[in-house]
């Protein structure tokens, strides 16, 4: 939890990879990093190659150079589309995201970094490097801890190249599963309570109860903070990640569900428009006419 002091000069130009035409350019700590991306489209998936290497001087590992091979590909900041409003694909954090991508690689892909001190970077250490590197790029404190939490949860789920015993790894997985399931279920029950409905399987939540709506909303928010903090104790040494993940999930649960419904509707409309433009126009006409009728009925009484 120690606050990292921003040091932008830890990022610098990493030169170029050696090729058949020459040894390439060496890193230059006196030169600002140059992020030169080459766009690729593979089976409809957009990825990027780095035309120049990126160098980072980590506080514990020393100099790290990425990528190590010309075939390295990145999707920039790996964030689900639903959450790009919170963490965009690019921005101040981009150099740190590119560094992290090369340190951890994807499923079935090898890592692509060079440690000039000959060190092997496990995934947990790579997540820590990512957090510190975001601080050096000027990324906000809240955003970098949220992003670190997200990659830590991914590390728990994926489980490759981690320094944990099998028992500890599974304890983290169980803690994450219990936290997510508990928050989703309690959020469902709290929503049922807020709308004064008895939904199937929902339980009464005492922090809301039969109170004015504003008091129930305030109680629901308090529960969305207190309960995840209690559940985070199950995460042991990763309790900080557990607390942040739990609170974010609880507070943004309804926002996420709403965005998911909007995104699903958009995808369905796109598919309908591709398959039958006539059906798409017919649906649009029904929506417009229905809206006009409803608007007139409600406005004119």
C-alpha positions as CSV (number, residue, x, y, z in Angstrom):
1,X,0.0,0.0,0.0
2,X,3.1,2.3,-0.1
3,X,2.4,5.3,-2.3
4,X,4.7,5.3,-5.3
5,X,6.2,8.7,-6.2
6,X,5.8,9.5,-9.9
7,X,9.1,9.3,-11.8
8,X,8.4,9.7,-15.6
9,X,12.0,9.1,-16.6
10,X,11.8,5.5,-15.7
11,X,10.2,5.0,-19.1
12,X,12.5,5.7,-22.0
13,X,13.2,4.6,-25.6
14,X,14.1,1.0,-25.9
15,X,15.6,1.1,-29.4
16,X,14.7,-1.5,-31.9
17,X,15.0,-5.3,-32.1
18,X,17.9,-6.9,-34.1
19,X,17.0,-8.0,-37.6
20,X,18.7,-9.7,-40.4
21,X,19.9,-6.3,-41.6
22,X,21.6,-5.3,-38.4
23,X,21.8,-5.5,-34.6
24,X,19.1,-2.9,-34.0
25,X,19.3,0.2,-31.8
26,X,20.2,0.0,-28.1
27,X,18.1,1.5,-25.4
28,X,18.6,5.2,-24.7
29,X,17.7,6.3,-21.1
30,X,18.1,10.0,-22.2
31,X,15.4,9.7,-24.8
32,X,11.6,9.8,-24.2
33,X,9.8,6.6,-25.1
34,X,8.5,6.4,-28.6
35,X,5.4,4.2,-28.9
36,X,5.1,3.3,-32.6
37,X,2.2,0.9,-33.2
38,X,1.5,-1.2,-36.3
39,X,-2.1,-2.2,-36.7
40,X,-3.0,-5.9,-37.5
41,X,-6.4,-7.5,-38.0
42,X,-6.4,-11.3,-37.3
43,X,-9.7,-13.1,-37.8
44,X,-11.5,-9.8,-37.1
45,X,-9.6,-9.1,-33.9
46,X,-7.6,-5.9,-33.8
47,X,-4.1,-6.2,-32.4
48,X,-0.9,-4.1,-32.6
49,X,2.8,-4.7,-33.0
50,X,5.4,-2.4,-31.5
51,X,7.8,-1.0,-34.1
52,X,10.1,0.3,-31.4
53,X,10.9,-1.3,-28.0
54,X,9.8,0.3,-24.7
55,X,12.2,0.4,-21.8
56,X,11.3,0.6,-18.2
57,X,13.6,0.9,-15.1
58,X,11.7,-0.9,-12.4
59,X,12.4,-0.1,-8.7
60,X,13.0,-3.8,-7.9
61,X,13.8,-5.6,-11.1
62,X,16.0,-3.1,-12.9
63,X,15.7,-2.5,-16.7
64,X,12.9,-4.3,-18.6
65,X,12.7,-4.1,-22.4
66,X,9.6,-5.0,-24.4
67,X,9.0,-6.7,-26.7
68,X,11.6,-9.4,-27.0
69,X,10.4,-10.6,-30.4
70,X,9.0,-9.0,-33.5
71,X,5.9,-11.3,-33.4
72,X,4.6,-9.8,-30.2
73,X,1.0,-8.5,-30.4
74,X,-1.0,-6.4,-28.0
75,X,-4.6,-5.3,-27.7
76,X,-3.5,-2.2,-25.9
77,X,-5.2,-2.0,-22.5
78,X,-7.0,-5.3,-22.0
79,X,-10.4,-4.2,-20.6
80,X,-13.9,-5.4,-21.4
81,X,-15.9,-3.1,-23.6
82,X,-18.4,-2.6,-20.8
83,X,-15.8,-0.9,-18.7
84,X,-14.0,1.3,-21.2
85,X,-15.8,4.3,-19.7
86,X,-13.9,3.7,-16.5
87,X,-10.6,2.5,-18.0
88,X,-10.1,3.5,-21.7
89,X,-8.1,1.4,-24.1
90,X,-5.5,4.1,-24.3
91,X,-4.4,7.1,-22.3
92,X,-1.7,8.1,-19.8
93,X,-1.6,4.4,-18.7
94,X,-0.8,3.0,-22.2
95,X,3.0,2.5,-21.7
96,X,2.3,0.6,-18.5
97,X,-0.3,-1.5,-20.2
98,X,2.0,-2.4,-23.1
99,X,4.7,-3.3,-20.6
100,X,2.3,-5.6,-18.7
101,X,1.0,-7.3,-21.8
102,X,4.6,-8.3,-22.7
103,X,5.3,-9.5,-19.2
104,X,2.3,-11.8,-18.9
105,X,1.4,-12.6,-22.5
106,X,-1.9,-14.2,-23.4
107,X,-3.3,-17.7,-23.2
108,X,-1.0,-19.9,-25.4
109,X,1.4,-17.1,-26.1
110,X,4.9,-16.8,-24.6
111,X,6.0,-13.7,-22.7
112,X,8.0,-11.1,-24.6
113,X,10.4,-9.2,-22.4
114,X,14.1,-8.9,-21.7
115,X,15.4,-8.4,-18.2
116,X,18.9,-7.0,-18.4
117,X,19.6,-8.4,-15.0
118,X,18.5,-11.9,-16.1
119,X,15.5,-12.1,-13.9
120,X,12.3,-14.1,-14.4
121,X,9.1,-12.1,-13.8
122,X,6.2,-14.1,-12.4
123,X,2.7,-12.9,-13.0
124,X,2.2,-11.5,-9.5
125,X,5.3,-9.4,-9.8
126,X,4.2,-8.3,-13.3
127,X,1.0,-7.0,-11.8
128,X,3.0,-5.0,-9.2
129,X,5.2,-3.6,-12.0
130,X,2.1,-2.6,-13.8
131,X,0.8,-0.7,-10.8
132,X,4.1,1.1,-10.2
133,X,4.5,1.9,-13.9
134,X,1.1,3.4,-14.1
135,X,2.1,5.7,-11.2
136,X,5.2,6.8,-13.2
137,X,3.0,7.6,-16.2
138,X,0.8,9.9,-14.1
139,X,-2.2,7.6,-14.0
140,X,-4.6,8.6,-11.1
141,X,-4.3,6.8,-7.8
142,X,-7.9,5.4,-7.9
143,X,-7.7,4.2,-11.5
144,X,-4.4,2.5,-11.1
145,X,-5.5,0.6,-8.0
146,X,-8.7,-0.4,-9.8
147,X,-6.7,-1.6,-12.8
148,X,-4.3,-3.5,-10.5
149,X,-7.2,-5.2,-8.8
150,X,-8.6,-6.3,-12.2
151,X,-5.4,-7.9,-13.3
152,X,-4.9,-9.5,-9.9
153,X,-8.3,-11.1,-10.2
154,X,-7.3,-12.3,-13.7
155,X,-4.1,-13.7,-12.3
156,X,-6.1,-15.6,-9.6
157,X,-8.4,-17.1,-12.3
158,X,-5.8,-17.8,-15.0
159,X,-3.2,-19.0,-12.6
160,X,-0.1,-19.2,-14.9
161,X,3.4,-18.4,-13.6
162,X,2.3,-17.6,-10.1
163,X,4.5,-18.0,-7.0
164,X,1.8,-19.6,-4.9
165,X,1.4,-23.2,-3.7
166,X,-1.6,-25.1,-5.2
167,X,-3.4,-24.8,-1.8
168,X,-3.0,-21.1,-1.5
169,X,-3.9,-20.5,-5.2
170,X,-7.2,-22.4,-4.7
171,X,-7.9,-20.5,-1.5
172,X,-7.7,-17.3,-3.5
173,X,-10.0,-18.7,-6.1
174,X,-12.6,-19.8,-3.5
175,X,-12.4,-16.4,-1.8
176,X,-13.0,-14.7,-5.1
177,X,-15.9,-17.0,-6.0
178,X,-17.5,-16.6,-2.6
179,X,-17.1,-12.8,-2.8
180,X,-18.7,-12.5,-6.2
181,X,-21.6,-14.9,-5.5
182,X,-22.4,-13.2,-2.2
183,X,-22.4,-9.7,-3.6
184,X,-24.5,-10.7,-6.6
185,X,-27.0,-12.5,-4.4
186,X,-27.2,-9.7,-1.8
187,X,-27.5,-7.1,-4.6
188,X,-30.4,-9.0,-6.0
189,X,-32.1,-9.2,-2.6
190,X,-31.4,-5.5,-1.9
191,X,-33.0,-4.6,-5.3
192,X,-36.0,-6.7,-4.4
193,X,-36.3,-4.9,-1.1
194,X,-35.9,-1.4,-2.7
195,X,-38.8,-2.0,-5.0
196,X,-40.9,-3.7,-2.2
197,X,-41.2,-6.9,-4.1
198,X,-40.7,-10.5,-3.0
199,X,-38.5,-11.9,-5.8
200,X,-37.8,-15.6,-6.0
201,X,-35.0,-16.6,-3.6
202,X,-34.5,-13.1,-2.3
203,X,-34.0,-12.5,1.5
204,X,-34.7,-9.5,3.6
205,X,-31.7,-7.3,4.1
206,X,-31.8,-5.5,7.5
207,X,-29.7,-2.5,6.4
208,X,-32.6,-1.5,4.2
209,X,-35.9,-2.7,5.6
210,X,-39.2,-0.8,5.4
211,X,-37.9,2.8,5.3
212,X,-38.3,5.8,3.1
213,X,-36.7,5.2,-0.3
214,X,-33.8,7.6,0.3
215,X,-33.0,5.8,3.6
216,X,-33.1,2.4,1.7
217,X,-30.8,3.7,-1.0
218,X,-28.4,5.1,1.6
219,X,-28.5,1.7,3.5
220,X,-27.9,-0.2,0.3
221,X,-24.8,1.9,-0.5
222,X,-23.5,1.4,3.1
223,X,-24.0,-2.3,2.6
224,X,-22.2,-2.2,-0.7
225,X,-19.1,-0.9,1.1
226,X,-19.2,-2.7,4.5
227,X,-20.0,-6.2,3.3
228,X,-17.3,-6.4,0.6
229,X,-14.8,-5.2,3.2
230,X,-15.7,-8.0,5.5
231,X,-15.6,-10.5,2.6
232,X,-12.1,-9.3,1.6
233,X,-10.7,-10.9,4.8
234,X,-11.1,-14.2,3.0
235,X,-8.5,-13.1,0.5
236,X,-5.6,-13.2,3.0
237,X,-2.6,-11.4,1.6
238,X,-4.6,-10.2,-1.4
239,X,-7.3,-8.6,0.9
240,X,-6.6,-5.2,-0.7
241,X,-7.5,-6.5,-4.1
242,X,-10.5,-8.3,-2.5
243,X,-11.8,-5.1,-0.9
244,X,-11.5,-3.0,-4.1
245,X,-13.0,-5.7,-6.3
246,X,-15.9,-6.3,-3.9
247,X,-16.8,-2.7,-3.4
248,X,-16.5,-1.9,-7.1
249,X,-18.7,-4.9,-8.0
250,X,-21.3,-4.0,-5.3
251,X,-21.4,-0.3,-6.2
252,X,-21.4,-0.8,-10.0
253,X,-23.6,-3.9,-10.1
254,X,-26.7,-2.2,-11.4
255,X,-24.7,0.0,-13.7
256,X,-23.0,-3.0,-15.2
257,X,-26.3,-4.9,-15.7
258,X,-27.8,-1.9,-17.4
259,X,-24.8,-1.4,-19.7
260,X,-24.8,-5.2,-20.5
261,X,-28.4,-5.0,-21.5
262,X,-27.7,-1.9,-23.7
263,X,-24.7,-3.7,-25.3
264,X,-26.7,-6.9,-25.9
265,X,-29.5,-4.9,-27.5
266,X,-27.0,-3.1,-29.8
267,X,-25.4,-6.5,-30.8
268,X,-28.8,-7.9,-31.6
269,X,-29.8,-4.9,-33.7
270,X,-26.5,-5.1,-35.6
271,X,-27.2,-8.8,-36.4
272,X,-30.7,-8.0,-37.5
273,X,-29.6,-5.2,-39.7
274,X,-27.0,-7.4,-41.4
275,X,-29.4,-10.3,-42.0
276,X,-32.5,-8.3,-43.0
277,X,-32.5,-4.6,-43.6
278,X,-36.3,-4.7,-44.1
279,X,-36.9,-6.3,-40.7
280,X,-34.6,-3.6,-39.1
281,X,-36.6,-0.8,-40.7
282,X,-39.9,-2.4,-39.7
283,X,-38.7,-2.7,-36.1
284,X,-37.5,1.0,-36.2
285,X,-41.0,2.0,-37.5
286,X,-42.7,0.1,-34.7
287,X,-40.5,1.7,-32.1
288,X,-41.1,5.2,-33.5
289,X,-44.9,4.8,-33.9
290,X,-45.2,3.2,-30.4
291,X,-43.2,6.1,-28.9
292,X,-45.4,8.7,-30.6
293,X,-48.6,7.1,-29.4
294,X,-47.3,6.7,-25.8
295,X,-45.9,10.3,-25.8
296,X,-49.3,11.7,-27.0
297,X,-51.3,9.5,-24.5
298,X,-49.2,10.6,-21.5
299,X,-48.9,14.3,-22.6
300,X,-52.5,14.9,-23.6
301,X,-54.1,12.7,-20.9
